[in-house]
Amino acid sequence: MISKTFSAATQYSAPVFLEQNKTMAVSLSGAFVGTVQLQRLMKDETDRDYPAASDSAWAVVSSYTAPVENQVANGDGCWYRAYCSAYTSGSPVVKLMV
């Protein structure tokens, strides 16, 4: 499980690799004003090297402005992370559970 409490915009969680046909739970909790994105990095399925945070291929899958419980089903063999794209106040806490 990856857990990250955001305190500013442009922060991100550590990435997690979601195997093909697996499920990942996404939990966003806390009282906050801001936007947290779930991002995905598609790489060659044989490339499981830890991805660079600055890789320009990170793409937005979902954006959240309030607490949420969600799932990513039928994993596609790629990396996921949470990214705080906007922050005003509070303490958004994200958990990515594979």
Long-range contacts (C-beta under 8 A, 24 or more apart in sequence): 1-95, 1-96, 1-97, 1-98, 2-81, 2-82, 2-95, 2-96, 2-97, 3-93, 3-94, 3-95, 4-82, 4-93, 4-94, 5-30, 5-91, 5-92, 5-93, 6-32, 6-34, 6-36, 6-84, 6-87, 6-91, 6-92, 6-93, 6-94, 7-87, 7-91, 8-84, 8-87, 9-34, 9-84, 9-85, 9-86, 9-87, 10-83, 10-84, 10-85, 11-83, 11-84, 11-87, 12-39, 12-53, 12-81, 12-82, 12-83, 12-84, 13-81, 13-82, 13-83, 13-94, 13-96, 14-81, 15-41, 15-50, 15-51, 15-79, 15-80, 15-81, 16-79, 16-80, 16-81, 16-96, 16-98, 17-48, 17-77, 17-78, 17-79, 17-98, 18-72, 18-75, 18-76, 18-77, 18-78, 18-79, 18-80, 18-98, 19-75, 19-77, 19-98, 20-45, 20-74, 20-75, 20-76, 20-77, 21-74, 21-75, 22-75, 22-98, 23-71, 23-72, 23-73, 23-74, 23-75, 23-98, 24-71, 24-72, 24-75, 24-80, 24-96, 24-97, 24-98, 25-69, 25-70, 25-71, 25-95, 25-96, 25-97, 26-62, 26-68, 26-69, 26-70, 26-71, 26-72, 26-82, 26-94, 26-95, 26-96, 26-97, 27-68, 27-69, 27-70, 27-93, 27-94, 27-95, 27-97, 28-64, 28-66, 28-67, 28-68, 28-69, 28-70, 28-82, 28-92, 28-93, 28-94, 29-67, 29-92, 29-93, 29-95, 30-67, 30-90, 30-91, 30-92, 30-93, 31-90, 31-91, 32-87, 32-88, 32-89, 32-90, 32-91, 32-92, 33-87, 33-88, 33-89, 33-90, 34-65, 34-84, 34-85, 34-86, 34-87, 34-88, 34-89, 34-90, 34-92, 35-63, 35-64, 35-65, 35-84, 35-85, 35-86, 35-87, 36-63, 36-64, 36-65, 36-82, 36-83, 36-84, 36-85, 36-92, 36-94, 37-61, 37-62, 37-63, 37-64, 37-82, 37-83, 37-84, 37-85, 38-62, 38-63, 38-64, 38-70, 38-72, 38-80, 38-81, 38-82, 39-80, 39-81, 39-82, 39-83, 40-78, 40-79, 40-80, 41-78, 41-79, 41-80, 41-81, 42-76, 42-78, 43-78, 43-79, 45-77, 51-79, 58-83
